[in-house]
Amino acid sequence: MATCADTLGPLLGTAAANATDYLCNQFADTTSAVDSTYLLFSAYLVFAMQLGFAMLCAGSVRAKNTMNIMLTNVLDAAAGALFYYLFGFAFAFGAPSNGFIGKHFFGLKQVPQVGFDYSFFLFQWAFAIAAAGITSGSIAERTQFVAYLIYSAFLTGFVYPVVSHWIWSANGWASASRTSGPLLFKSGVIDFAGSGVVHMVGGVAGLWGALIEGPRIGRFDHAGRSVALRGHSASLVVLGSFLLWFGWYGFNPGSFLTILKSYGPPGSIHGQWSAVGRTAVTTTLAGSTAALTTLFGKRLQTGHWNVIDVCNGLLGGFAAITAGCSVVDPWAAIICGFFSAWVLIGLNALAARLKFDDPLEAAQLHGGCGAWGVIFTALFARKEYVEQIFNQPGRP
């Protein structure tokens, strides 16, 4: 690809070499500033999702447990910041590293003085605490504070970072952007924004937590029949869902990390900026389709309309499209959302049959729909988009 000097040099002439260097440096500084601002703003949006998780959790539990669940959400952010700073970032992105775990940058020590953007750390921390926020919903109403503190710290400081290293670091054994060695299955795992890395990790962690703790008292009667323990505020659930929807526009489009990158020759109208817009569209379509499909699917199943089901379907669609949001066409996102709704409905039916108690359906929603999203991406990813975004021209 032609550099700035290659482009301006012939235009300004050899006598203007100093002017060429000056202009190119100014362009580079401006590009870096815009990209850093874009990433920092995206990090703020992802962090704002914690408010959505808090409202969703508060509305989904009984009134007497509201303060406890809100405390766990604050704990996720605060404890997650310290443990991700001390250990998590190093395990995820410490360089040099092997294919399984990073080994440097503990406490952000020895990070490069040139080329390292602290906005990237903030963005990745926001992702780590999102995974922890998913877990808190699965084990709501029956968890001791100290036990949850240990659980959250271990998840944000070790489990999530190691998985993110596998998929997102340049040396990860399953990374689609691996810079050395062969790609897994000649393509790597394409999980652009975290259907697997964030949602499956949080969902599976919540699954194990709920299994270990068992169902809430009164959730099933002596005959094993399900007893509804309804949350105290559907209004908070809807508010939380809309806040999460808003934050997802930082979660998915923000995962490009930069925005001023061209995909074609100088002057091309196609670049990262257009892919960012397409990603926002696919995210919107998948979530919306899943919400409507869940609305009518549950109506056929239960005989009535339920706003809680619609909100969960919406979030399930978002969780599913997160892996392939940047590499699929809008029409494919509709397919993703449609099937994610049925994945959620089916897993909820299975959970009831197995007497599995998850107050927010987090394991089914994030774990199940996240798994579907990874599979969907393998089936519907468009080669042209994959080559552009992962910088691997000529890949399968």
C-alpha positions as a Markdown table, in Angstrom:
| # | Residue | x | y | z |
|---|---|---|---|---|
| 1 | Met | 0.0 | 0.0 | 0.0 |
| 2 | Ala | 1.3 | 3.4 | -0.9 |
| 3 | Thr | 2.6 | 5.6 | 1.9 |
| 4 | Cys | 1.9 | 9.2 | 2.5 |
| 5 | Ala | 5.4 | 10.2 | 1.2 |
| 6 | Asp | 4.9 | 8.0 | -1.9 |
| 7 | Thr | 1.7 | 10.0 | -2.7 |
| 8 | Leu | 2.8 | 13.5 | -1.9 |
| 9 | Gly | 6.4 | 13.3 | -3.0 |
| 10 | Pro | 5.7 | 13.3 | -6.8 |
| 11 | Leu | 3.1 | 16.1 | -6.3 |
| 12 | Leu | 5.4 | 18.4 | -4.3 |
| 13 | Gly | 8.7 | 17.5 | -6.0 |
| 14 | Thr | 12.0 | 16.5 | -4.6 |
| 15 | Ala | 12.8 | 20.1 | -3.6 |
| 16 | Ala | 9.9 | 20.0 | -1.2 |
| 17 | Ala | 11.0 | 16.9 | 0.7 |
| 18 | Asn | 10.9 | 18.6 | 4.1 |
| 19 | Ala | 7.4 | 19.9 | 3.4 |
| 20 | Thr | 6.4 | 16.3 | 2.4 |
| 21 | Asp | 7.7 | 14.9 | 5.7 |
| 22 | Tyr | 6.0 | 17.7 | 7.7 |
| 23 | Leu | 2.6 | 17.1 | 6.1 |
| 24 | Cys | 2.9 | 13.3 | 6.4 |
| 25 | Asn | 3.7 | 13.6 | 10.1 |
| 26 | Gln | 0.7 | 16.0 | 10.6 |
| 27 | Phe | -1.6 | 13.5 | 8.8 |
| 28 | Ala | -0.2 | 10.6 | 11.0 |
| 29 | Asp | -0.8 | 12.6 | 14.2 |
| 30 | Thr | -4.3 | 13.5 | 13.2 |
| 31 | Thr | -5.1 | 9.9 | 12.3 |
| 32 | Ser | -3.8 | 8.6 | 15.6 |
| 33 | Ala | -5.8 | 11.3 | 17.5 |
| 34 | Val | -9.0 | 10.4 | 15.7 |
| 35 | Asp | -8.5 | 6.7 | 16.1 |
| 36 | Ser | -7.7 | 7.1 | 19.9 |
| 37 | Thr | -10.8 | 9.3 | 20.4 |
| 38 | Tyr | -13.0 | 6.8 | 18.6 |
| 39 | Leu | -11.6 | 3.9 | 20.7 |
| 40 | Leu | -12.0 | 5.9 | 24.0 |
| 41 | Phe | -15.6 | 6.9 | 23.1 |
| 42 | Ser | -16.4 | 3.2 | 22.3 |
| 43 | Ala | -14.9 | 2.2 | 25.7 |
| 44 | Tyr | -17.2 | 4.7 | 27.4 |
| 45 | Leu | -20.2 | 3.1 | 25.6 |
| 46 | Val | -19.2 | -0.4 | 26.6 |
| 47 | Phe | -18.7 | 0.7 | 30.2 |
| 48 | Ala | -22.2 | 2.3 | 30.2 |
| 49 | Met | -23.5 | -1.2 | 29.6 |
| 50 | Gln | -22.8 | -1.9 | 33.3 |
| 51 | Leu | -25.7 | 0.5 | 34.1 |
| 52 | Gly | -27.8 | -1.6 | 31.7 |
| 53 | Phe | -26.8 | -4.8 | 33.5 |
| 54 | Ala | -27.5 | -3.3 | 36.8 |
| 55 | Met | -31.1 | -2.2 | 35.8 |
| 56 | Leu | -31.7 | -5.5 | 34.1 |
| 57 | Cys | -30.6 | -7.5 | 37.2 |
| 58 | Ala | -32.5 | -5.2 | 39.6 |
| 59 | Gly | -35.7 | -5.6 | 37.7 |
| 60 | Ser | -35.4 | -9.4 | 37.3 |
| 61 | Val | -35.0 | -10.2 | 41.0 |
| 62 | Arg | -37.5 | -9.8 | 43.9 |
| 63 | Ala | -37.4 | -6.5 | 45.7 |
| 64 | Lys | -35.8 | -7.8 | 48.8 |
| 65 | Asn | -32.7 | -8.9 | 46.8 |
| 66 | Thr | -32.2 | -5.6 | 44.8 |
| 67 | Met | -29.5 | -4.1 | 47.0 |
| 68 | Asn | -27.5 | -7.3 | 46.9 |
| 69 | Ile | -27.5 | -7.7 | 43.1 |
| 70 | Met | -26.7 | -4.0 | 42.7 |
| 71 | Leu | -23.7 | -4.5 | 44.9 |
| 72 | Thr | -22.4 | -7.3 | 42.8 |
| 73 | Asn | -22.6 | -5.1 | 39.7 |
| 74 | Val | -20.6 | -2.3 | 41.3 |
| 75 | Leu | -18.1 | -5.0 | 42.5 |
| 76 | Asp | -17.7 | -6.3 | 39.0 |
| 77 | Ala | -16.5 | -2.9 | 37.8 |
| 78 | Ala | -14.4 | -1.9 | 40.8 |
| 79 | Ala | -12.7 | -5.2 | 41.5 |
| 80 | Gly | -12.5 | -6.0 | 37.8 |
| 81 | Ala | -10.5 | -2.8 | 37.2 |
| 82 | Leu | -7.8 | -3.8 | 39.7 |
| 83 | Phe | -7.5 | -7.4 | 38.8 |
| 84 | Tyr | -7.5 | -6.7 | 35.1 |
| 85 | Tyr | -4.8 | -4.1 | 35.6 |
| 86 | Leu | -2.7 | -6.3 | 37.8 |
| 87 | Phe | -3.1 | -9.6 | 35.9 |
| 88 | Gly | -5.7 | -9.7 | 33.2 |
| 89 | Phe | -4.3 | -7.4 | 30.6 |
| 90 | Ala | -0.9 | -9.2 | 30.8 |
| 91 | Phe | -2.5 | -12.6 | 30.3 |
| 92 | Ala | -4.5 | -11.3 | 27.4 |
| 93 | Phe | -2.2 | -9.1 | 25.5 |
| 94 | Gly | 1.2 | -9.2 | 27.2 |
| 95 | Ala | 4.0 | -9.5 | 24.6 |
| 96 | Pro | 6.0 | -11.4 | 23.8 |
| 97 | Ser | 3.8 | -14.4 | 24.5 |
| 98 | Asn | 3.0 | -17.9 | 23.4 |
| 99 | Gly | -0.2 | -19.1 | 21.8 |
| 100 | Phe | -1.9 | -19.8 | 25.1 |
| 101 | Ile | -1.2 | -17.0 | 27.5 |
| 102 | Gly | 0.6 | -13.6 | 27.7 |
| 103 | Lys | 3.6 | -13.2 | 30.0 |
| 104 | His | 4.4 | -9.5 | 30.2 |
| 105 | Phe | 2.8 | -6.1 | 31.1 |
| 106 | Phe | 1.7 | -7.1 | 34.6 |
| 107 | Gly | 0.4 | -3.9 | 36.2 |
| 108 | Leu | 1.1 | -2.3 | 32.8 |
| 109 | Lys | 4.8 | -2.4 | 33.5 |
| 110 | Gln | 7.1 | -2.2 | 30.6 |
| 111 | Val | 4.4 | -1.3 | 28.1 |
| 112 | Pro | 5.9 | 0.3 | 25.0 |
| 113 | Gln | 6.5 | 4.0 | 25.4 |
| 114 | Val | 5.8 | 4.5 | 21.7 |
| 115 | Gly | 2.8 | 3.0 | 20.0 |
| 116 | Phe | 0.9 | 1.9 | 23.1 |
| 117 | Asp | -2.6 | 3.5 | 23.5 |
| 118 | Tyr | -4.0 | 3.4 | 27.0 |
| 119 | Ser | -7.4 | 3.7 | 25.5 |
| 120 | Phe | -7.0 | 0.1 | 24.4 |
| 121 | Phe | -6.5 | -1.0 | 28.0 |
| 122 | Leu | -9.7 | 0.8 | 29.0 |
| 123 | Phe | -11.7 | -0.8 | 26.1 |
| 124 | Gln | -10.5 | -4.3 | 27.0 |
| 125 | Trp | -11.3 | -3.8 | 30.7 |
| 126 | Ala | -14.8 | -2.8 | 29.8 |
| 127 | Phe | -15.2 | -6.0 | 27.9 |
| 128 | Ala | -13.8 | -8.0 | 30.9 |
| 129 | Ile | -16.3 | -6.6 | 33.3 |
| 130 | Ala | -19.1 | -7.2 | 30.8 |
| 131 | Ala | -18.3 | -10.9 | 31.0 |
| 132 | Ala | -18.5 | -10.7 | 34.8 |
| 133 | Gly | -21.8 | -8.8 | 34.6 |
| 134 | Ile | -23.3 | -11.7 | 32.7 |
| 135 | Thr | -22.3 | -14.2 | 35.4 |
| 136 | Ser | -23.9 | -12.1 | 38.2 |
| 137 | Gly | -27.4 | -12.6 | 36.8 |
| 138 | Ser | -27.1 | -16.4 | 36.7 |
| 139 | Ile | -26.4 | -16.7 | 40.4 |
| 140 | Ala | -28.6 | -13.9 | 41.7 |
| 141 | Glu | -30.6 | -14.2 | 45.0 |
| 142 | Arg | -28.4 | -16.9 | 46.5 |
| 143 | Thr | -24.8 | -15.8 | 46.5 |
| 144 | Gln | -22.6 | -14.7 | 49.5 |
| 145 | Phe | -20.7 | -11.5 | 48.9 |
| 146 | Val | -17.2 | -12.8 | 49.6 |
| 147 | Ala | -17.8 | -15.8 | 47.4 |
| 148 | Tyr | -18.9 | -13.6 | 44.5 |
| 149 | Leu | -15.9 | -11.3 | 45.0 |
| 150 | Ile | -13.5 | -14.3 | 44.5 |
| 151 | Tyr | -15.6 | -15.5 | 41.6 |
| 152 | Ser | -15.6 | -12.1 | 39.8 |
| 153 | Ala | -11.9 | -11.5 | 40.5 |
| 154 | Phe | -10.9 | -14.9 | 39.1 |
| 155 | Leu | -13.0 | -14.4 | 36.0 |
| 156 | Thr | -11.8 | -10.9 | 35.1 |
| 157 | Gly | -8.2 | -11.6 | 36.2 |
| 158 | Phe | -7.6 | -15.0 | 34.7 |
| 159 | Val | -10.3 | -16.9 | 32.9 |
| 160 | Tyr | -11.6 | -14.2 | 30.5 |
| 161 | Pro | -8.1 | -12.8 | 29.7 |
| 162 | Val | -6.7 | -16.3 | 28.8 |
| 163 | Val | -9.6 | -16.9 | 26.4 |
| 164 | Ser | -9.3 | -13.5 | 24.9 |
| 165 | His | -5.6 | -14.2 | 24.3 |
| 166 | Trp | -6.5 | -17.3 | 22.3 |
| 167 | Ile | -8.9 | -15.5 | 20.0 |
| 168 | Trp | -7.8 | -11.8 | 19.8 |
| 169 | Ser | -4.1 | -11.6 | 20.4 |
| 170 | Ala | -1.6 | -11.7 | 17.5 |
| 171 | Asn | -0.1 | -14.9 | 18.8 |
| 172 | Gly | -3.3 | -16.7 | 20.0 |
| 173 | Trp | -3.5 | -20.3 | 18.9 |
| 174 | Ala | -7.0 | -19.8 | 17.5 |
| 175 | Ser | -6.7 | -16.2 | 16.4 |
| 176 | Ala | -8.0 | -15.1 | 13.0 |
| 177 | Ser | -5.4 | -12.3 | 12.9 |
| 178 | Arg | -2.5 | -14.5 | 13.9 |
| 179 | Thr | 0.7 | -13.0 | 12.5 |
| 180 | Ser | 3.0 | -16.1 | 12.7 |
| 181 | Gly | 2.3 | -19.7 | 12.1 |
| 182 | Pro | -0.6 | -21.4 | 10.4 |
| 183 | Leu | -4.2 | -20.3 | 11.1 |
| 184 | Leu | -6.5 | -22.8 | 12.9 |
| 185 | Phe | -8.4 | -24.6 | 10.1 |
| 186 | Lys | -6.8 | -22.2 | 7.7 |
| 187 | Ser | -9.0 | -19.4 | 8.9 |
| 188 | Gly | -8.8 | -19.0 | 12.7 |
| 189 | Val | -11.8 | -18.5 | 14.9 |
| 190 | Ile | -13.7 | -15.4 | 13.6 |
| 191 | Asp | -15.2 | -13.9 | 16.7 |
| 192 | Phe | -15.0 | -10.2 | 16.0 |
| 193 | Ala | -16.5 | -8.7 | 19.1 |
| 194 | Gly | -17.0 | -11.6 | 21.5 |
| 195 | Ser | -20.0 | -13.9 | 21.0 |
| 196 | Gly | -17.6 | -16.6 | 22.3 |
| 197 | Val | -14.9 | -14.7 | 24.1 |
| 198 | Val | -17.3 | -12.5 | 26.2 |
| 199 | His | -20.8 | -14.0 | 26.0 |
| 200 | Met | -20.0 | -17.7 | 26.0 |
| 201 | Val | -17.4 | -17.2 | 28.8 |
| 202 | Gly | -19.8 | -15.3 | 30.9 |
| 203 | Gly | -22.7 | -17.7 | 30.1 |
| 204 | Val | -20.7 | -20.8 | 30.9 |
| 205 | Ala | -19.3 | -19.3 | 34.1 |
| 206 | Gly | -22.9 | -18.4 | 35.1 |
| 207 | Leu | -24.0 | -21.9 | 34.2 |
| 208 | Trp | -21.5 | -23.5 | 36.5 |
| 209 | Gly | -22.2 | -21.1 | 39.3 |
| 210 | Ala | -26.0 | -21.8 | 39.1 |
| 211 | Leu | -25.4 | -25.6 | 39.0 |
| 212 | Ile | -23.1 | -25.4 | 42.0 |
| 213 | Glu | -25.5 | -23.3 | 44.1 |
| 214 | Gly | -28.6 | -25.0 | 43.0 |
| 215 | Pro | -32.0 | -23.4 | 42.5 |
| 216 | Arg | -33.5 | -20.7 | 44.7 |
| 217 | Ile | -35.7 | -21.8 | 47.6 |
| 218 | Gly | -39.2 | -22.1 | 46.3 |
| 219 | Arg | -38.3 | -22.2 | 42.6 |
| 220 | Phe | -39.6 | -25.7 | 42.3 |
| 221 | Asp | -42.3 | -27.4 | 44.4 |
| 222 | His | -42.1 | -30.8 | 46.1 |
| 223 | Ala | -43.3 | -32.5 | 42.9 |
| 224 | Gly | -40.6 | -30.8 | 40.9 |
| 225 | Arg | -43.0 | -28.4 | 39.1 |
| 226 | Ser | -41.7 | -25.0 | 38.2 |
| 227 | Val | -42.9 | -22.1 | 40.4 |
| 228 | Ala | -42.5 | -18.6 | 38.9 |
| 229 | Leu | -40.4 | -16.2 | 41.1 |
| 230 | Arg | -41.1 | -13.0 | 39.1 |
| 231 | Gly | -38.9 | -10.0 | 39.2 |
| 232 | His | -40.3 | -6.9 | 40.9 |
| 233 | Ser | -40.0 | -4.4 | 38.0 |
| 234 | Ala | -40.6 | -4.9 | 34.3 |
| 235 | Ser | -39.9 | -1.2 | 33.8 |
| 236 | Leu | -36.3 | -1.7 | 35.0 |
| 237 | Val | -35.8 | -4.7 | 32.7 |
| 238 | Val | -36.9 | -2.6 | 29.7 |
| 239 | Leu | -34.7 | 0.3 | 30.8 |
| 240 | Gly | -31.8 | -2.0 | 31.2 |
| 241 | Ser | -32.4 | -3.6 | 27.8 |
| 242 | Phe | -32.4 | -0.2 | 26.1 |
| 243 | Leu | -29.2 | 0.8 | 27.9 |
| 244 | Leu | -27.5 | -2.4 | 26.8 |
| 245 | Trp | -28.8 | -1.8 | 23.2 |
| 246 | Phe | -27.2 | 1.6 | 23.2 |
| 247 | Gly | -24.0 | 0.3 | 24.6 |
| 248 | Trp | -23.8 | -2.4 | 22.0 |
| 249 | Tyr | -23.0 | 0.3 | 19.4 |
| 250 | Gly | -19.7 | 0.7 | 21.2 |
| 251 | Phe | -19.3 | -3.0 | 21.8 |
| 252 | Asn | -19.5 | -4.1 | 18.2 |
| 253 | Pro | -18.5 | -1.2 | 16.0 |
| 254 | Gly | -15.9 | -0.2 | 18.6 |
| 255 | Ser | -14.1 | -3.5 | 18.2 |
| 256 | Phe | -12.6 | -2.2 | 15.0 |
| 257 | Leu | -10.3 | -0.2 | 17.4 |
| 258 | Thr | -9.6 | 2.3 | 14.6 |
| 259 | Ile | -11.7 | 4.1 | 12.0 |
| 260 | Leu | -9.4 | 5.9 | 9.6 |
| 261 | Lys | -8.2 | 3.0 | 7.5 |
| 262 | Ser | -8.8 | 2.6 | 3.8 |
| 263 | Tyr | -9.6 | -0.7 | 2.2 |
| 264 | Gly | -8.7 | 0.4 | -1.3 |
| 265 | Pro | -6.3 | 2.7 | -3.3 |
| 266 | Pro | -5.7 | 6.3 | -2.2 |
| 267 | Gly | -9.0 | 8.2 | -2.5 |
| 268 | Ser | -11.1 | 5.1 | -2.1 |
| 269 | Ile | -14.5 | 5.6 | -0.6 |
| 270 | His | -14.4 | 2.2 | 1.0 |
| 271 | Gly | -12.7 | 1.9 | 4.4 |
| 272 | Gln | -13.0 | 1.1 | 8.1 |
| 273 | Trp | -15.6 | 3.9 | 8.3 |
| 274 | Ser | -18.0 | 2.1 | 6.0 |
| 275 | Ala | -17.5 | -1.2 | 7.8 |
| 276 | Val | -18.2 | 0.5 | 11.1 |
| 277 | Gly | -21.6 | 1.6 | 9.8 |
| 278 | Arg | -22.4 | -1.8 | 8.3 |
| 279 | Thr | -21.6 | -3.4 | 11.7 |
| 280 | Ala | -24.0 | -1.1 | 13.5 |
| 281 | Val | -26.7 | -2.0 | 10.9 |
| 282 | Thr | -26.2 | -5.8 | 11.3 |
| 283 | Thr | -26.2 | -5.4 | 15.1 |
| 284 | Thr | -29.5 | -3.6 | 14.9 |
| 285 | Leu | -31.2 | -6.0 | 12.6 |
| 286 | Ala | -30.2 | -9.1 | 14.5 |
| 287 | Gly | -31.4 | -7.9 | 17.8 |
| 288 | Ser | -34.6 | -6.5 | 16.4 |
| 289 | Thr | -35.4 | -9.7 | 14.5 |
| 290 | Ala | -34.7 | -11.8 | 17.6 |
| 291 | Ala | -37.0 | -9.6 | 19.7 |
| 292 | Leu | -40.0 | -10.0 | 17.3 |
| 293 | Thr | -39.4 | -13.7 | 16.8 |
| 294 | Thr | -39.3 | -14.2 | 20.5 |
| 295 | Leu | -42.5 | -12.2 | 20.9 |
| 296 | Phe | -44.5 | -14.4 | 18.6 |
| 297 | Gly | -42.7 | -17.6 | 19.5 |
| 298 | Lys | -43.5 | -17.2 | 23.2 |
| 299 | Arg | -47.1 | -16.1 | 22.3 |
| 300 | Leu | -47.6 | -19.5 | 20.5 |
| 301 | Gln | -46.0 | -21.3 | 23.4 |
| 302 | Thr | -47.7 | -19.6 | 26.4 |
| 303 | Gly | -50.8 | -17.9 | 24.9 |
| 304 | His | -49.9 | -14.4 | 26.1 |
| 305 | Trp | -47.5 | -11.5 | 25.4 |
| 306 | Asn | -44.6 | -10.9 | 27.7 |
| 307 | Val | -42.2 | -7.9 | 27.6 |
| 308 | Ile | -39.5 | -9.8 | 29.6 |
| 309 | Asp | -39.4 | -12.5 | 26.9 |
| 310 | Val | -39.0 | -9.8 | 24.2 |
| 311 | Cys | -36.2 | -8.1 | 26.1 |
| 312 | Asn | -34.3 | -11.4 | 26.5 |
| 313 | Gly | -34.8 | -12.2 | 22.9 |
| 314 | Leu | -33.5 | -8.8 | 21.9 |
| 315 | Leu | -30.3 | -9.3 | 24.0 |
| 316 | Gly | -29.9 | -12.9 | 22.7 |
| 317 | Gly | -29.9 | -11.6 | 19.1 |
| 318 | Phe | -27.2 | -9.1 | 20.0 |
| 319 | Ala | -25.1 | -11.7 | 21.7 |
| 320 | Ala | -25.4 | -13.9 | 18.6 |
| 321 | Ile | -24.4 | -11.3 | 16.0 |
| 322 | Thr | -21.5 | -10.1 | 18.0 |
| 323 | Ala | -19.1 | -12.6 | 16.5 |
| 324 | Gly | -19.9 | -11.9 | 12.9 |
| 325 | Cys | -21.3 | -8.4 | 13.0 |
| 326 | Ser | -18.4 | -7.0 | 10.8 |
| 327 | Val | -18.2 | -9.9 | 8.3 |
| 328 | Val | -21.8 | -10.6 | 7.3 |
| 329 | Asp | -24.3 | -8.8 | 5.2 |
| 330 | Pro | -27.4 | -7.2 | 6.7 |
| 331 | Trp | -29.7 | -9.9 | 5.3 |
| 332 | Ala | -27.6 | -12.6 | 7.0 |
| 333 | Ala | -28.0 | -10.7 | 10.3 |
| 334 | Ile | -31.8 | -11.2 | 10.1 |
| 335 | Ile | -31.2 | -14.9 | 9.8 |
| 336 | Cys | -28.9 | -14.8 | 12.8 |
| 337 | Gly | -31.5 | -13.0 | 14.9 |
| 338 | Phe | -34.3 | -15.3 | 13.9 |
| 339 | Phe | -32.5 | -18.5 | 14.9 |
| 340 | Ser | -31.0 | -17.0 | 18.0 |
| 341 | Ala | -34.6 | -16.5 | 19.3 |
| 342 | Trp | -35.4 | -20.2 | 18.9 |
| 343 | Val | -32.1 | -21.2 | 20.5 |
| 344 | Leu | -33.1 | -19.1 | 23.5 |
| 345 | Ile | -36.7 | -20.5 | 23.6 |
| 346 | Gly | -35.4 | -24.1 | 23.3 |
| 347 | Leu | -32.8 | -23.7 | 26.0 |
| 348 | Asn | -35.2 | -22.1 | 28.4 |
| 349 | Ala | -37.6 | -25.1 | 27.9 |
| 350 | Leu | -34.7 | -27.5 | 28.5 |
| 351 | Ala | -33.6 | -25.6 | 31.6 |
| 352 | Ala | -37.1 | -25.9 | 33.1 |
| 353 | Arg | -37.2 | -29.6 | 32.4 |
| 354 | Leu | -33.8 | -30.1 | 34.1 |
| 355 | Lys | -34.8 | -27.8 | 37.0 |
| 356 | Phe | -32.0 | -25.4 | 36.2 |
| 357 | Asp | -32.6 | -22.0 | 37.8 |
| 358 | Asp | -31.1 | -18.9 | 36.2 |
| 359 | Pro | -33.1 | -15.7 | 37.2 |
| 360 | Leu | -32.0 | -13.7 | 34.2 |
| 361 | Glu | -31.7 | -16.6 | 31.7 |
| 362 | Ala | -28.1 | -15.5 | 31.3 |
| 363 | Ala | -26.5 | -18.9 | 30.7 |
| 364 | Gln | -29.1 | -19.7 | 28.0 |
| 365 | Leu | -29.1 | -16.2 | 26.5 |
| 366 | His | -25.4 | -15.4 | 26.5 |
| 367 | Gly | -23.9 | -18.9 | 26.5 |
| 368 | Gly | -26.4 | -20.5 | 24.1 |
| 369 | Cys | -26.9 | -17.6 | 21.7 |
| 370 | Gly | -23.2 | -16.8 | 21.9 |
| 371 | Ala | -22.4 | -20.3 | 20.7 |
| 372 | Trp | -24.9 | -20.0 | 17.9 |
| 373 | Gly | -23.3 | -16.8 | 16.9 |
| 374 | Val | -19.9 | -18.4 | 16.5 |
| 375 | Ile | -21.4 | -21.2 | 14.3 |
| 376 | Phe | -23.4 | -18.7 | 12.3 |
| 377 | Thr | -20.3 | -16.7 | 11.5 |
| 378 | Ala | -18.6 | -19.7 | 10.1 |
| 379 | Leu | -21.6 | -20.3 | 7.8 |
| 380 | Phe | -22.3 | -16.8 | 6.6 |
| 381 | Ala | -19.1 | -14.7 | 6.8 |
| 382 | Arg | -18.3 | -13.0 | 3.5 |
| 383 | Lys | -14.8 | -13.6 | 2.3 |
| 384 | Glu | -14.2 | -10.1 | 1.1 |
| 385 | Tyr | -15.1 | -8.6 | 4.5 |
| 386 | Val | -12.9 | -11.1 | 6.3 |
| 387 | Glu | -9.9 | -10.3 | 4.2 |
| 388 | Gln | -10.4 | -6.6 | 4.7 |
| 389 | Ile | -10.9 | -6.7 | 8.4 |
| 390 | Phe | -8.4 | -9.4 | 9.4 |
| 391 | Asn | -5.7 | -8.3 | 6.9 |
| 392 | Gln | -5.3 | -11.8 | 5.6 |
| 393 | Pro | -5.7 | -11.5 | 1.8 |
| 394 | Gly | -6.0 | -14.8 | -0.1 |
| 395 | Arg | -7.1 | -16.7 | 3.0 |
| 396 | Pro | -9.8 | -19.5 | 2.6 |
